[in-house]
Amino acid sequence: MPKPSGSSSGPPRKKKRKLDKKQSNKKKFSSQAELSTVCNITGIGGGDGQGLAGDNIDDIWGNELDCLNELATAQAGGSPSANIKDNATAEESQSLTPQNPPPTLKEIPNLRVELARHLQVETLSIFLLQACPGLRMPTFERWLMDSKLEESDRVQSIAENWVTDPSSKLHFKNQKKKYGRAAQHSEENATQGREDARRMKESRILLDAEKSTNYSEGNQLSDVDRLVMKARTLIDPVLPGNPLESDPSSTRLVDEIVANKLKMNKSDETITKEQAEQIVSELLSRCSESVKEIQQLQNRFGTYQQFGFGKKRNKNSSGSSTSGLVRAEWPSGDSTTTKKSSPDDSVCSLSYITTKKKTASASLSSDNKDEAQKKTKPFIVKVNGQHYHKLRQLFDKTYMSTDSSVTKDQMTHAFHAALFAIIIRYSTLAGAQQLNDLRGGGMQGAIHDTVFDCFTKWFGTSPHSSGTECFASPFNANIAHYYSAFPSPDIDGFFGSQGDFFRLDANTLRPGWYEANPPFSPGVMQKMAKRLMELLDIARERDIDVTFIVVIPSCQVDSNSSKDGEDASNERKKKKKKRKKQKHDSEEDEPSNTNALTNAIHHSALSSFNMLVKNCTSHIVLSKRDHGYVEGSQHLRPTQFKESQYDTSVIVLRSKSCTEIDAEAFEADLREAFKSRHLIELQQRRDCN
């Protein structure tokens, strides 16, 4: 059909594009009230519901990845640090390759999402501790870690089942989602029905991950592990998405609550168990809702952080563009000058500013001008100067680049965003109350650097062998070759993490020693013990000299344990009797309600402890208060060391029994290296003051 005369297709199309763009923006952000509500969820608003009111949305989200695109282009030109250790040999350099390559600098997690998750976890931990008076934060941390590990194991199991039995994946694809009454489960099969529904959800996540997984990439992971690692990017890194009351972590949480109830009041156990089950059920329900809210927020603001320093500044606007930036402030001067002049115990304040406030226009009334000129309160976290510089070195080593297009300021801005994100993430993992009152973080404690020197002295296979840390974090890692909880492409990948220890490929197992100081959580310890036994058998088959040194709390050993375990248990009993006589304390003469919680925790971890002791070549028990650790929240505290409140077992597993050592000399060195530094540190601080 011919077009009407005088019609022009050019200008109307441009207008239509502008209208479509405006409509799409309206769909994303329907109202300023909706956006301010989201800002209040993250805790970065002023608390009055006006977090982003009056701002131009295009100024906030437009063209904010320009600088990171330049960084990613420069990074693609050069490879990340291949030799993490400067003194690594050519044979070791291949084994130092991480499971996944480091994430690109434009893949820094969205800070708004991190803050929202932090707030949700804080709400969950407060609910549990208030519902159970006397319960402490480690109980919540144990449940959080174990439930997340169970979710990862379920996804792993589904992926392995698809590989061994491809028809199971076809059967799942043919299944249709149920709605309404069809989705309801009868009371008899309610538990099985919820487990089947959860399996369907996790299978859909794997299908989505499979669509974007590149199996031709040459790295150490198998197809199953590569698929699982891709699926981990689609689920929440901290909170379990669909926890159930039938999960082992949930049942252990019920047992700990019951034990705590018995400690607080001598009520009937059946009643307290019913109360505990109700509390856990409510906690799981709130956790599932929290994951949904975080996912909605991530869909709205994006998975990765966006920066505003790549956008050109408008001449007519006042102030500087600070949207999405994290700024570091030191007690005197900026970080460049303070790095040279200030001591390591200085404190760096990281402030995250989300928006840029413009001056009010002349058309606004006086009241509206005051509202528009209100500044958004930044979210501020503080970190010790020593850890600031440590993580900066790890970050620079991971992203070494000689390209002149990458400026020093751009790299510093990217580092500050990654540093802010990792502080929030590990605080979230510890119950999200570290930043307020330093509660939690005990699961992230570490051993002294002198202990690592002791391990290198006795178990180093070569002068260049410095060992491997199986459970560490960028904050407490003492060795360049370490595994952590959030490996690449997650936040730890920016600071040189080699990957997840549970996914360590046996083909890359190298001679040397491996230090395993896991979070003291029954689920993690059970999986660690099984994995160590597998790696030990593989090392023996391939004639590889491997030593695993496990540092965990001591538990009561069965009578069928090894001779070393029996001797250690007898020695510990003798020391306890001496303390009873000195302190006239009859509390431990027979089991009492005050020890019910400790007994419940030890009972959950007893099987993994016995598994390690039965296969060990050496078992040394360190009495409480005679040794110490490094604080899990060392990067936030003015002090770093603490005394241990429980006995610690150092269990040595070796693949070659022929390589014997002087047991007495090793034990003497180990006890000296483990000595608590808490009192010495306090005295040094008093002398300085």
C-alpha positions, 0 to 999 in steps of 0.5 A: 500500500503506498504511503500518504503524501507528505509523510516522513518515516524518520522523525516519528521513529525517533520520537517513538524510540524516545517514548519507548525508552521512557516507558521502559524506564517507567516499568523498571521504576514505577514510582519514587516511593517504590524506589525509596522503599528498596533503598530503605531495605539496604539500610543506606537511606536516611531512614525517612523513606526518601533515600533516592527521592528527587534524583534523576534515574538516568544520572544514577544508572546511565553509562556507569560501566565505562571505566570497568569496560576499560579495565576489562579490556586491559585485563583481557590483553594480559593474563593474571598473575600466573606465579602467585608465589615469587619463589614457586618452582616451574613444577609448582606453578602449574599446580598454583593455577586456580580452579577458575580464572579470576573474575573480571573487574566488572564482576564486582558484586552489587553492593546494594544487594550485599547490604540487603543480604546483610540486613536480612541475615541480621534480622534472622540471627536476631530472631533466633537469638531473641527466641532462644535466650542464652543461645549464642551466635555460633549456633546460628553460624553453624546452621547457616554454613551447614544448610548452605553446604547441604544445598550445594551437595544437593545440586552436585548430586543432581548434576552427577545423576544427570551425567550417569543417567541422562534419562533422568534429565529428560524425565525432569524436562517433561514434568510440568509445574503444578499449580493450585490444589495439584501443588498441595501435599497431603499430610502423610506425604507432606515432607516428601512432597516438599523435598520433591518440589525443592528438587524441581526448583534446584533442577531448574537452576541447573538447567539455566546454568547449563544453557550458559556453561561453556564446556570447551574452556580449558580448566581443571574442573570436570563438566559436573563441577563446571556446571555446579560452579555456574549454578552457584552464580544463580543462587544466593551465596550465603542463604539457603534458598529452600531449607526444610525441617527434615534437613540434617542442619535443621535437626541439629539446630533443634537439638542445640535449642533443646540443649540450651533450653535445658541449660536455662530451665529444667523443663520437660524435654518433649515440650522444649523440643516442640518449641524448638521445632516451631522456632526452627520452622519459623526461621526456615520460612523467614529465610526462604522469604529473605532469599526471594526478596534479595533475588527481586532486588538483584533483578532490579539493580543488577548482579554486578556493581556499577560505577559512576566515575566513568560518566562526564560531569555536567557543567551545570551541576554542583558537587562531584559524581559519587554514584556507586563509589566507595571512598576510603578515608584515613585519620590523616590524609588520603590512602596514598600519603597515609600508607607511607606515614601511618602505622598498620594499626590505623583504621581506614573508613570505607564509605559507600555513597549511592547517589549524587544530590543536585541543587534544587531548581528555582521552581521548587518551593522552600520546603521542597528545596530543603527535601531535595538538598538533604544528603543521603547518608552513606554506609560506612565500614571500618577496616584495620590498616594492616588488612587494607594493605594486605588485601590491596597487595593480593588484589594487585597481584591478581590483576597485574597489568602494564597497560597504560589505559588502566589508571591508578585511580580506576584500579583503586576505585575497583579495589575499594568496591571489592574490599567493601563487598568482601567485608560485608560478605564475611560479616553476613556469613558470621550472622551480620552483627560484626559491624555493630558490636563484633558479635560472631566471627568465631568460625573464621578464626585462624592459627598463628603464623608461627604455626605455619612456620612449624609445619613448613619446618617439619613437613615441607618437601622442598625449600620452596614448599610453603604448603596449602590452606584448605579453609581460609579467607583473604583476611586470615590467609597466611599462604598464597595458595589457599582455598576459601568459601567464596572462590572465583567467580565470586568475591574471593577470586579478586584476592587470589583464592584458588577455589573451593577445597571440596572441589579440589581435583585429585589430579592436581594434588601436589606433594607437601602439607595441607593445613585444614582448620575448618569452621567448627560446624558438624556438617563441614567437618563431616564432609572434610573428613570424608574428603581427606580420606579420599585424597589420602587414598589417592596419594597412597596409590600414586606414591605422593608424599602428602601430609594433612594437618587438621586443627579442630576442637577435641571431642570425646573419643570412642574406646575403639579409637587408635592408641594415639587417641586413647593416650591423648584422651587419658592425658586430657582427663588427668589435666581436668582432674588437676583443675578440679582439685585446684578450683574446687569445681565439681561441675564436671563430676557428672553430666549437668544441664550447663554442659548440655549444649557442649555435649550436643555439639560434640555428639554431632561432630563425634563421627568425623572426629573419630574418623580422623583419629583412627587414621592419624599418625599423630594426635596432639591435644592442646589444653584450653587457655594454654594456646590461642588463635587469631580472631575471626574478626581481626580486620575489624578489631583493635586486637588480633589474638584470643585465648582458646576456651576449648581443648584443641586437637592437632591431627596429622594424616600422612600418605607415607608412614616411612617418612617419620619425624621426631614426635617429641620435638615436633610436639614441643615446637607445635605447643610453643607456636600455639601459645596464646599471644592475647596477654602479651598483646594487651600488655603491649597496648598498655605500654603504648598508652 
